[in-house]
Amino acid sequence: MKSRVHVDFNNADQDGRLRLNLAGTTASLDAQHFYLQDGVSLVVCDDELECEAVVQFNTEEGIWVGAIDWEKLQERR
């Protein structure tokens, strides 16, 4: 089962990747002892939506992001 990480779907970079640096996201990662690495898959979610993401490092901003297919965004199960 993939890790589920809380994100803000309104916090995307210029390429549409979700920034994984907000307090809620960091707390979710820390609680699961999940360490971000390029190419790792996880499920990103908020209270209503979820989607699979692939972790990437945004070198321009110096932060980790999750690349998602916005067309595959679905209601949370």
PDB file of N, CA, C and O in Angstrom, chain B, residues numbered from 101:
ATOM      1  N   MET B 101       0.840  -1.176   0.000  1.00  0.00           N
ATOM      2  CA  MET B 101       0.000   0.000   0.000  1.00  0.00           C
ATOM      3  C   MET B 101       0.893   1.250   0.000  1.00  0.00           C
ATOM      4  O   MET B 101       1.862   1.324   0.755  1.00  0.00           O
ATOM      5  N   LYS B 102       0.566   2.209  -0.834  1.00  0.00           N
ATOM      6  CA  LYS B 102       1.345   3.437  -0.932  1.00  0.00           C
ATOM      7  C   LYS B 102       1.022   4.371   0.222  1.00  0.00           C
ATOM      8  O   LYS B 102      -0.095   4.393   0.740  1.00  0.00           O
ATOM      9  N   SER B 103       2.024   5.135   0.607  1.00  0.00           N
ATOM     10  CA  SER B 103       1.820   6.133   1.649  1.00  0.00           C
ATOM     11  C   SER B 103       0.834   7.187   1.172  1.00  0.00           C
ATOM     12  O   SER B 103       0.819   7.554  -0.003  1.00  0.00           O
ATOM     13  N   ARG B 104       0.016   7.666   2.090  1.00  0.00           N
ATOM     14  CA  ARG B 104      -0.957   8.729   1.809  1.00  0.00           C
ATOM     15  C   ARG B 104      -0.463   9.985   2.505  1.00  0.00           C
ATOM     16  O   ARG B 104      -0.201   9.983   3.708  1.00  0.00           O
ATOM     17  N   VAL B 105      -0.339  11.056   1.735  1.00  0.00           N
ATOM     18  CA  VAL B 105       0.219  12.288   2.253  1.00  0.00           C
ATOM     19  C   VAL B 105      -0.765  13.431   2.024  1.00  0.00           C
ATOM     20  O   VAL B 105      -1.266  13.616   0.915  1.00  0.00           O
ATOM     21  N   HIS B 106      -1.033  14.186   3.069  1.00  0.00           N
ATOM     22  CA  HIS B 106      -1.945  15.325   2.983  1.00  0.00           C
ATOM     23  C   HIS B 106      -1.254  16.472   2.246  1.00  0.00           C
ATOM     24  O   HIS B 106      -0.124  16.836   2.572  1.00  0.00           O
ATOM     25  N   VAL B 107      -1.939  17.040   1.250  1.00  0.00           N
ATOM     26  CA  VAL B 107      -1.406  18.163   0.470  1.00  0.00           C
ATOM     27  C   VAL B 107      -2.472  19.227   0.283  1.00  0.00           C
ATOM     28  O   VAL B 107      -3.644  19.023   0.600  1.00  0.00           O
ATOM     29  N   ASP B 108      -2.043  20.364  -0.238  1.00  0.00           N
ATOM     30  CA  ASP B 108      -2.956  21.428  -0.641  1.00  0.00           C
ATOM     31  C   ASP B 108      -2.925  21.458  -2.164  1.00  0.00           C
ATOM     32  O   ASP B 108      -1.914  21.843  -2.752  1.00  0.00           O
ATOM     33  N   PHE B 109      -4.013  21.061  -2.806  1.00  0.00           N
ATOM     34  CA  PHE B 109      -4.060  21.002  -4.267  1.00  0.00           C
ATOM     35  C   PHE B 109      -3.982  22.395  -4.905  1.00  0.00           C
ATOM     36  O   PHE B 109      -3.833  22.501  -6.122  1.00  0.00           O
ATOM     37  N   ASN B 110      -4.078  23.453  -4.113  1.00  0.00           N
ATOM     38  CA  ASN B 110      -3.920  24.810  -4.626  1.00  0.00           C
ATOM     39  C   ASN B 110      -2.478  25.288  -4.556  1.00  0.00           C
ATOM     40  O   ASN B 110      -2.180  26.411  -4.964  1.00  0.00           O
ATOM     41  N   ASN B 111      -1.584  24.458  -4.048  1.00  0.00           N
ATOM     42  CA  ASN B 111      -0.180  24.828  -3.868  1.00  0.00           C
ATOM     43  C   ASN B 111       0.691  24.114  -4.908  1.00  0.00           C
ATOM     44  O   ASN B 111       1.525  23.276  -4.566  1.00  0.00           O
ATOM     45  N   ALA B 112       0.485  24.460  -6.170  1.00  0.00           N
ATOM     46  CA  ALA B 112       1.234  23.841  -7.261  1.00  0.00           C
ATOM     47  C   ALA B 112       2.287  24.803  -7.800  1.00  0.00           C
ATOM     48  O   ALA B 112       2.120  26.021  -7.738  1.00  0.00           O
ATOM     49  N   ASP B 113       3.376  24.239  -8.331  1.00  0.00           N
ATOM     50  CA  ASP B 113       4.404  25.068  -8.949  1.00  0.00           C
ATOM     51  C   ASP B 113       4.003  25.402 -10.386  1.00  0.00           C
ATOM     52  O   ASP B 113       2.918  25.024 -10.826  1.00  0.00           O
ATOM     53  N   GLN B 114       4.857  26.100 -11.112  1.00  0.00           N
ATOM     54  CA  GLN B 114       4.525  26.542 -12.469  1.00  0.00           C
ATOM     55  C   GLN B 114       4.308  25.393 -13.440  1.00  0.00           C
ATOM     56  O   GLN B 114       3.699  25.582 -14.493  1.00  0.00           O
ATOM     57  N   ASP B 115       4.799  24.194 -13.100  1.00  0.00           N
ATOM     58  CA  ASP B 115       4.610  23.016 -13.951  1.00  0.00           C
ATOM     59  C   ASP B 115       3.423  22.161 -13.512  1.00  0.00           C
ATOM     60  O   ASP B 115       3.203  21.080 -14.058  1.00  0.00           O
ATOM     61  N   GLY B 116       2.655  22.639 -12.527  1.00  0.00           N
ATOM     62  CA  GLY B 116       1.483  21.905 -12.056  1.00  0.00           C
ATOM     63  C   GLY B 116       1.794  20.808 -11.059  1.00  0.00           C
ATOM     64  O   GLY B 116       0.928  19.990 -10.750  1.00  0.00           O
ATOM     65  N   ARG B 117       3.023  20.778 -10.548  1.00  0.00           N
ATOM     66  CA  ARG B 117       3.402  19.783  -9.537  1.00  0.00           C
ATOM     67  C   ARG B 117       3.096  20.341  -8.155  1.00  0.00           C
ATOM     68  O   ARG B 117       3.304  21.527  -7.895  1.00  0.00           O
ATOM     69  N   LEU B 118       2.603  19.485  -7.273  1.00  0.00           N
ATOM     70  CA  LEU B 118       2.221  19.918  -5.925  1.00  0.00           C
ATOM     71  C   LEU B 118       3.457  20.079  -5.047  1.00  0.00           C
ATOM     72  O   LEU B 118       4.299  19.184  -4.968  1.00  0.00           O
ATOM     73  N   ARG B 119       3.553  21.219  -4.397  1.00  0.00           N
ATOM     74  CA  ARG B 119       4.659  21.442  -3.468  1.00  0.00           C
ATOM     75  C   ARG B 119       4.427  20.597  -2.214  1.00  0.00           C
ATOM     76  O   ARG B 119       3.322  20.550  -1.673  1.00  0.00           O
ATOM     77  N   LEU B 120       5.477  19.941  -1.773  1.00  0.00           N
ATOM     78  CA  LEU B 120       5.377  19.059  -0.606  1.00  0.00           C
ATOM     79  C   LEU B 120       6.082  19.663   0.604  1.00  0.00           C
ATOM     80  O   LEU B 120       6.719  18.950   1.380  1.00  0.00           O
ATOM     81  N   ASN B 121       5.965  20.985   0.762  1.00  0.00           N
ATOM     82  CA  ASN B 121       6.694  21.672   1.824  1.00  0.00           C
ATOM     83  C   ASN B 121       5.822  22.349   2.873  1.00  0.00           C
ATOM     84  O   ASN B 121       6.350  23.005   3.771  1.00  0.00           O
ATOM     85  N   LEU B 122       4.509  22.208   2.784  1.00  0.00           N
ATOM     86  CA  LEU B 122       3.641  22.838   3.777  1.00  0.00           C
ATOM     87  C   LEU B 122       3.658  22.051   5.092  1.00  0.00           C
ATOM     88  O   LEU B 122       3.996  20.868   5.116  1.00  0.00           O
ATOM     89  N   ALA B 123       3.292  22.723   6.171  1.00  0.00           N
ATOM     90  CA  ALA B 123       3.341  22.109   7.506  1.00  0.00           C
ATOM     91  C   ALA B 123       2.532  20.817   7.582  1.00  0.00           C
ATOM     92  O   ALA B 123       3.005  19.830   8.145  1.00  0.00           O
ATOM     93  N   GLY B 124       1.324  20.807   7.025  1.00  0.00           N
ATOM     94  CA  GLY B 124       0.491  19.605   7.069  1.00  0.00           C
ATOM     95  C   GLY B 124       1.101  18.450   6.291  1.00  0.00           C
ATOM     96  O   GLY B 124       1.008  17.295   6.708  1.00  0.00           O
ATOM     97  N   THR B 125       1.720  18.760   5.168  1.00  0.00           N
ATOM     98  CA  THR B 125       2.383  17.731   4.362  1.00  0.00           C
ATOM     99  C   THR B 125       3.582  17.182   5.108  1.00  0.00           C
ATOM    100  O   THR B 125       3.771  15.968   5.187  1.00  0.00           O
ATOM    101  N   THR B 126       4.394  18.079   5.656  1.00  0.00           N
ATOM    102  CA  THR B 126       5.583  17.658   6.398  1.00  0.00           C
ATOM    103  C   THR B 126       5.206  16.806   7.607  1.00  0.00           C
ATOM    104  O   THR B 126       5.864  15.804   7.888  1.00  0.00           O
ATOM    105  N   ALA B 127       4.155  17.196   8.322  1.00  0.00           N
ATOM    106  CA  ALA B 127       3.697  16.414   9.479  1.00  0.00           C
ATOM    107  C   ALA B 127       3.223  15.035   9.046  1.00  0.00           C
ATOM    108  O   ALA B 127       3.493  14.044   9.725  1.00  0.00           O
ATOM    109  N   SER B 128       2.520  14.963   7.923  1.00  0.00           N
ATOM    110  CA  SER B 128       2.037  13.684   7.399  1.00  0.00           C
ATOM    111  C   SER B 128       3.211  12.774   7.033  1.00  0.00           C
ATOM    112  O   SER B 128       3.196  11.581   7.337  1.00  0.00           O
ATOM    113  N   LEU B 129       4.217  13.338   6.386  1.00  0.00           N
ATOM    114  CA  LEU B 129       5.409  12.555   6.018  1.00  0.00           C
ATOM    115  C   LEU B 129       6.156  12.090   7.264  1.00  0.00           C
ATOM    116  O   LEU B 129       6.547  10.927   7.358  1.00  0.00           O
ATOM    117  N   ASP B 130       6.352  12.995   8.216  1.00  0.00           N
ATOM    118  CA  ASP B 130       7.069  12.660   9.446  1.00  0.00           C
ATOM    119  C   ASP B 130       6.357  11.565  10.237  1.00  0.00           C
ATOM    120  O   ASP B 130       7.009  10.665  10.767  1.00  0.00           O
ATOM    121  N   ALA B 131       5.035  11.630  10.322  1.00  0.00           N
ATOM    122  CA  ALA B 131       4.264  10.638  11.078  1.00  0.00           C
ATOM    123  C   ALA B 131       4.426   9.238  10.501  1.00  0.00           C
ATOM    124  O   ALA B 131       4.328   8.246  11.223  1.00  0.00           O
ATOM    125  N   GLN B 132       4.674   9.162   9.200  1.00  0.00           N
ATOM    126  CA  GLN B 132       4.840   7.867   8.534  1.00  0.00           C
ATOM    127  C   GLN B 132       6.313   7.478   8.361  1.00  0.00           C
ATOM    128  O   GLN B 132       6.622   6.424   7.806  1.00  0.00           O
ATOM    129  N   HIS B 133       7.216   8.340   8.842  1.00  0.00           N
ATOM    130  CA  HIS B 133       8.656   8.129   8.651  1.00  0.00           C
ATOM    131  C   HIS B 133       8.968   7.922   7.172  1.00  0.00           C
ATOM    132  O   HIS B 133       9.745   7.042   6.799  1.00  0.00           O
ATOM    133  N   PHE B 134       8.342   8.758   6.339  1.00  0.00           N
ATOM    134  CA  PHE B 134       8.485   8.660   4.880  1.00  0.00           C
ATOM    135  C   PHE B 134       9.494   9.701   4.422  1.00  0.00           C
ATOM    136  O   PHE B 134       9.359  10.887   4.724  1.00  0.00           O
ATOM    137  N   TYR B 135      10.501   9.252   3.696  1.00  0.00           N
ATOM    138  CA  TYR B 135      11.538  10.149   3.207  1.00  0.00           C
ATOM    139  C   TYR B 135      11.390  10.315   1.701  1.00  0.00           C
ATOM    140  O   TYR B 135      11.311   9.333   0.962  1.00  0.00           O
ATOM    141  N   LEU B 136      11.352  11.558   1.256  1.00  0.00           N
ATOM    142  CA  LEU B 136      11.144  11.859  -0.150  1.00  0.00           C
ATOM    143  C   LEU B 136      12.397  11.550  -0.964  1.00  0.00           C
ATOM    144  O   LEU B 136      13.514  11.879  -0.567  1.00  0.00           O
ATOM    145  N   GLN B 137      12.181  10.909  -2.116  1.00  0.00           N
ATOM    146  CA  GLN B 137      13.247  10.589  -3.049  1.00  0.00           C
ATOM    147  C   GLN B 137      12.689  10.664  -4.458  1.00  0.00           C
ATOM    148  O   GLN B 137      11.514  10.368  -4.677  1.00  0.00           O
ATOM    149  N   ASP B 138      13.516  11.056  -5.411  1.00  0.00           N
ATOM    150  CA  ASP B 138      13.085  11.104  -6.798  1.00  0.00           C
ATOM    151  C   ASP B 138      12.513   9.771  -7.252  1.00  0.00           C
ATOM    152  O   ASP B 138      13.099   8.715  -7.013  1.00  0.00           O
ATOM    153  N   GLY B 139      11.360   9.831  -7.912  1.00  0.00           N
ATOM    154  CA  GLY B 139      10.760   8.648  -8.518  1.00  0.00           C
ATOM    155  C   GLY B 139       9.857   7.820  -7.635  1.00  0.00           C
ATOM    156  O   GLY B 139       9.213   6.890  -8.120  1.00  0.00           O
ATOM    157  N   VAL B 140       9.790   8.130  -6.347  1.00  0.00           N
ATOM    158  CA  VAL B 140       8.941   7.374  -5.426  1.00  0.00           C
ATOM    159  C   VAL B 140       7.479   7.766  -5.656  1.00  0.00           C
ATOM    160  O   VAL B 140       7.172   8.944  -5.842  1.00  0.00           O
ATOM    161  N   SER B 141       6.588   6.786  -5.643  1.00  0.00           N
ATOM    162  CA  SER B 141       5.149   7.040  -5.796  1.00  0.00           C
ATOM    163  C   SER B 141       4.476   7.093  -4.440  1.00  0.00           C
ATOM    164  O   SER B 141       4.843   6.365  -3.518  1.00  0.00           O
ATOM    165  N   LEU B 142       3.491   7.958  -4.334  1.00  0.00           N
ATOM    166  CA  LEU B 142       2.666   8.036  -3.133  1.00  0.00           C
ATOM    167  C   LEU B 142       1.304   8.565  -3.532  1.00  0.00           C
ATOM    168  O   LEU B 142       1.106   9.017  -4.659  1.00  0.00           O
ATOM    169  N   VAL B 143       0.371   8.506  -2.600  1.00  0.00           N
ATOM    170  CA  VAL B 143      -0.964   9.045  -2.842  1.00  0.00           C
ATOM    171  C   VAL B 143      -1.054  10.369  -2.103  1.00  0.00           C
ATOM    172  O   VAL B 143      -0.819  10.438  -0.896  1.00  0.00           O
ATOM    173  N   VAL B 144      -1.396  11.417  -2.840  1.00  0.00           N
ATOM    174  CA  VAL B 144      -1.585  12.731  -2.227  1.00  0.00           C
ATOM    175  C   VAL B 144      -3.080  12.968  -2.078  1.00  0.00           C
ATOM    176  O   VAL B 144      -3.864  12.591  -2.949  1.00  0.00           O
ATOM    177  N   CYS B 145      -3.472  13.593  -0.973  1.00  0.00           N
ATOM    178  CA  CYS B 145      -4.902  13.764  -0.718  1.00  0.00           C
ATOM    179  C   CYS B 145      -5.145  14.975   0.180  1.00  0.00           C
ATOM    180  O   CYS B 145      -4.249  15.471   0.863  1.00  0.00           O
ATOM    181  N   ASP B 146      -6.392  15.423   0.146  1.00  0.00           N
ATOM    182  CA  ASP B 146      -6.876  16.399   1.118  1.00  0.00           C
ATOM    183  C   ASP B 146      -8.154  15.811   1.687  1.00  0.00           C
ATOM    184  O   ASP B 146      -8.334  14.595   1.632  1.00  0.00           O
ATOM    185  N   ASP B 147      -9.029  16.607   2.220  1.00  0.00           N
ATOM    186  CA  ASP B 147     -10.246  16.073   2.821  1.00  0.00           C
ATOM    187  C   ASP B 147     -11.233  15.532   1.787  1.00  0.00           C
ATOM    188  O   ASP B 147     -12.117  14.747   2.131  1.00  0.00           O
ATOM    189  N   GLU B 148     -11.092  15.944   0.521  1.00  0.00           N
ATOM    190  CA  GLU B 148     -12.068  15.567  -0.501  1.00  0.00           C
ATOM    191  C   GLU B 148     -11.498  14.828  -1.707  1.00  0.00           C
ATOM    192  O   GLU B 148     -12.192  14.011  -2.312  1.00  0.00           O
ATOM    193  N   LEU B 149     -10.243  15.104  -2.065  1.00  0.00           N
ATOM    194  CA  LEU B 149      -9.676  14.580  -3.300  1.00  0.00           C
ATOM    195  C   LEU B 149      -8.423  13.767  -3.051  1.00  0.00           C
ATOM    196  O   LEU B 149      -7.790  13.884  -2.002  1.00  0.00           O
ATOM    197  N   GLU B 150      -8.062  12.922  -4.046  1.00  0.00           N
ATOM    198  CA  GLU B 150      -6.825  12.169  -3.966  1.00  0.00           C
ATOM    199  C   GLU B 150      -6.327  11.844  -5.366  1.00  0.00           C
ATOM    200  O   GLU B 150      -7.083  11.864  -6.338  1.00  0.00           O
ATOM    201  N   CYS B 151      -5.030  11.543  -5.442  1.00  0.00           N
ATOM    202  CA  CYS B 151      -4.416  11.222  -6.720  1.00  0.00           C
ATOM    203  C   CYS B 151      -3.046  10.603  -6.448  1.00  0.00           C
ATOM    204  O   CYS B 151      -2.429  10.879  -5.419  1.00  0.00           O
ATOM    205  N   GLU B 152      -2.582   9.780  -7.356  1.00  0.00           N
ATOM    206  CA  GLU B 152      -1.235   9.240  -7.243  1.00  0.00           C
ATOM    207  C   GLU B 152      -0.250  10.290  -7.734  1.00  0.00           C
ATOM    208  O   GLU B 152      -0.524  11.007  -8.696  1.00  0.00           O
ATOM    209  N   ALA B 153       0.890  10.377  -7.073  1.00  0.00           N
ATOM    210  CA  ALA B 153       1.923  11.347  -7.436  1.00  0.00           C
ATOM    211  C   ALA B 153       3.278  10.657  -7.481  1.00  0.00           C
ATOM    212  O   ALA B 153       3.508   9.654  -6.806  1.00  0.00           O
ATOM    213  N   VAL B 154       4.161  11.215  -8.286  1.00  0.00           N
ATOM    214  CA  VAL B 154       5.551  10.763  -8.343  1.00  0.00           C
ATOM    215  C   VAL B 154       6.404  11.908  -7.812  1.00  0.00           C
ATOM    216  O   VAL B 154       6.307  13.041  -8.283  1.00  0.00           O
ATOM    217  N   VAL B 155       7.232  11.599  -6.836  1.00  0.00           N
ATOM    218  CA  VAL B 155       8.062  12.604  -6.183  1.00  0.00           C
ATOM    219  C   VAL B 155       9.202  13.036  -7.111  1.00  0.00           C
ATOM    220  O   VAL B 155       9.858  12.215  -7.752  1.00  0.00           O
ATOM    221  N   GLN B 156       9.410  14.344  -7.157  1.00  0.00           N
ATOM    222  CA  GLN B 156      10.504  14.926  -7.925  1.00  0.00           C
ATOM    223  C   GLN B 156      11.088  16.081  -7.113  1.00  0.00           C
ATOM    224  O   GLN B 156      10.428  16.625  -6.227  1.00  0.00           O
ATOM    225  N   PHE B 157      12.334  16.449  -7.424  1.00  0.00           N
ATOM    226  CA  PHE B 157      12.927  17.614  -6.760  1.00  0.00           C
ATOM    227  C   PHE B 157      12.861  18.790  -7.714  1.00  0.00           C
ATOM    228  O   PHE B 157      13.338  18.707  -8.845  1.00  0.00           O
ATOM    229  N   ASN B 158      12.263  19.899  -7.253  1.00  0.00           N
ATOM    230  CA  ASN B 158      12.173  21.125  -8.034  1.00  0.00           C
ATOM    231  C   ASN B 158      13.443  21.927  -7.760  1.00  0.00           C
ATOM    232  O   ASN B 158      13.561  22.584  -6.726  1.00  0.00           O
ATOM    233  N   THR B 159      14.387  21.866  -8.691  1.00  0.00           N
ATOM    234  CA  THR B 159      15.679  22.524  -8.483  1.00  0.00           C
ATOM    235  C   THR B 159      15.556  24.047  -8.469  1.00  0.00           C
ATOM    236  O   THR B 159      16.343  24.719  -7.802  1.00  0.00           O
ATOM    237  N   GLU B 160      14.590  24.598  -9.188  1.00  0.00           N
ATOM    238  CA  GLU B 160      14.410  26.054  -9.208  1.00  0.00           C
ATOM    239  C   GLU B 160      14.001  26.595  -7.841  1.00  0.00           C
ATOM    240  O   GLU B 160      14.476  27.647  -7.414  1.00  0.00           O
ATOM    241  N   GLU B 161      13.108  25.863  -7.152  1.00  0.00           N
ATOM    242  CA  GLU B 161      12.630  26.312  -5.839  1.00  0.00           C
ATOM    243  C   GLU B 161      13.371  25.641  -4.689  1.00  0.00           C
ATOM    244  O   GLU B 161      13.271  26.084  -3.545  1.00  0.00           O
ATOM    245  N   GLY B 162      14.114  24.574  -4.985  1.00  0.00           N
ATOM    246  CA  GLY B 162      14.851  23.858  -3.944  1.00  0.00           C
ATOM    247  C   GLY B 162      13.957  23.078  -2.999  1.00  0.00           C
ATOM    248  O   GLY B 162      14.269  22.939  -1.817  1.00  0.00           O
ATOM    249  N   ILE B 163      12.826  22.560  -3.525  1.00  0.00           N
ATOM    250  CA  ILE B 163      11.885  21.795  -2.693  1.00  0.00           C
ATOM    251  C   ILE B 163      11.418  20.544  -3.427  1.00  0.00           C
ATOM    252  O   ILE B 163      11.560  20.425  -4.644  1.00  0.00           O
ATOM    253  N   TRP B 164      10.859  19.619  -2.660  1.00  0.00           N
ATOM    254  CA  TRP B 164      10.256  18.416  -3.228  1.00  0.00           C
ATOM    255  C   TRP B 164       8.844  18.721  -3.699  1.00  0.00           C
ATOM    256  O   TRP B 164       8.117  19.497  -3.078  1.00  0.00           O
ATOM    257  N   VAL B 165       8.471  18.096  -4.806  1.00  0.00           N
ATOM    258  CA  VAL B 165       7.132  18.260  -5.375  1.00  0.00           C
ATOM    259  C   VAL B 165       6.593  16.890  -5.764  1.00  0.00           C
ATOM    260  O   VAL B 165       7.344  15.921  -5.882  1.00  0.00           O
ATOM    261  N   GLY B 166       5.288  16.828  -5.961  1.00  0.00           N
ATOM    262  CA  GLY B 166       4.636  15.610  -6.427  1.00  0.00           C
ATOM    263  C   GLY B 166       4.004  15.861  -7.783  1.00  0.00           C
ATOM    264  O   GLY B 166       3.101  16.689  -7.905  1.00  0.00           O
ATOM    265  N   ALA B 167       4.472  15.152  -8.806  1.00  0.00           N
ATOM    266  CA  ALA B 167       3.910  15.287 -10.153  1.00  0.00           C
ATOM    267  C   ALA B 167       2.662  14.414 -10.235  1.00  0.00           C
ATOM    268  O   ALA B 167       2.710  13.213  -9.971  1.00  0.00           O
ATOM    269  N   ILE B 168       1.544  15.038 -10.606  1.00  0.00           N
ATOM    270  CA  ILE B 168       0.286  14.300 -10.725  1.00  0.00           C
ATOM    271  C   ILE B 168      -0.307  14.515 -12.109  1.00  0.00           C
ATOM    272  O   ILE B 168       0.044  15.458 -12.819  1.00  0.00           O
ATOM    273  N   ASP B 169      -1.207  13.624 -12.470  1.00  0.00           N
ATOM    274  CA  ASP B 169      -2.006  13.794 -13.682  1.00  0.00           C
ATOM    275  C   ASP B 169      -3.320  14.401 -13.211  1.00  0.00           C
ATOM    276  O   ASP B 169      -4.157  13.706 -12.636  1.00  0.00           O
ATOM    277  N   TRP B 170      -3.503  15.691 -13.452  1.00  0.00           N
ATOM    278  CA  TRP B 170      -4.678  16.410 -12.953  1.00  0.00           C
ATOM    279  C   TRP B 170      -5.978  15.805 -13.457  1.00  0.00           C
ATOM    280  O   TRP B 170      -7.018  15.973 -12.820  1.00  0.00           O
ATOM    281  N   GLU B 171      -5.945  15.110 -14.578  1.00  0.00           N
ATOM    282  CA  GLU B 171      -7.152  14.476 -15.109  1.00  0.00           C
ATOM    283  C   GLU B 171      -7.534  13.220 -14.331  1.00  0.00           C
ATOM    284  O   GLU B 171      -8.653  12.725 -14.469  1.00  0.00           O
ATOM    285  N   LYS B 172      -6.623  12.703 -13.519  1.00  0.00           N
ATOM    286  CA  LYS B 172      -6.898  11.494 -12.726  1.00  0.00           C
ATOM    287  C   LYS B 172      -7.261  11.815 -11.284  1.00  0.00           C
ATOM    288  O   LYS B 172      -7.406  10.911 -10.461  1.00  0.00           O
ATOM    289  N   LEU B 173      -7.406  13.095 -10.977  1.00  0.00           N
ATOM    290  CA  LEU B 173      -7.826  13.521  -9.646  1.00  0.00           C
ATOM    291  C   LEU B 173      -9.224  12.963  -9.388  1.00  0.00           C
ATOM    292  O   LEU B 173     -10.111  13.092 -10.231  1.00  0.00           O
ATOM    293  N   GLN B 174      -9.418  12.345  -8.223  1.00  0.00           N
ATOM    294  CA  GLN B 174     -10.710  11.739  -7.931  1.00  0.00           C
ATOM    295  C   GLN B 174     -11.155  12.007  -6.511  1.00  0.00           C
ATOM    296  O   GLN B 174     -10.362  12.432  -5.672  1.00  0.00           O
ATOM    297  N   GLU B 175     -12.426  11.759  -6.243  1.00  0.00           N
ATOM    298  CA  GLU B 175     -12.930  11.915  -4.891  1.00  0.00           C
ATOM    299  C   GLU B 175     -12.259  10.912  -3.976  1.00  0.00           C
ATOM    300  O   GLU B 175     -11.997   9.774  -4.367  1.00  0.00           O
ATOM    301  N   ARG B 176     -11.984  11.339  -2.764  1.00  0.00           N
ATOM    302  CA  ARG B 176     -11.295  10.486  -1.802  1.00  0.00           C
ATOM    303  C   ARG B 176     -12.172   9.314  -1.392  1.00  0.00           C
ATOM    304  O   ARG B 176     -13.378   9.453  -1.185  1.00  0.00           O
ATOM    305  N   ARG B 177     -11.538   8.169  -1.283  1.00  0.00           N
ATOM    306  CA  ARG B 177     -12.235   6.928  -0.897  1.00  0.00           C
ATOM    307  C   ARG B 177     -12.383   6.809   0.586  1.00  0.00           C
ATOM    308  O   ARG B 177     -12.944   5.827   1.073  1.00  0.00           O
TER     309      ARG B 177
END
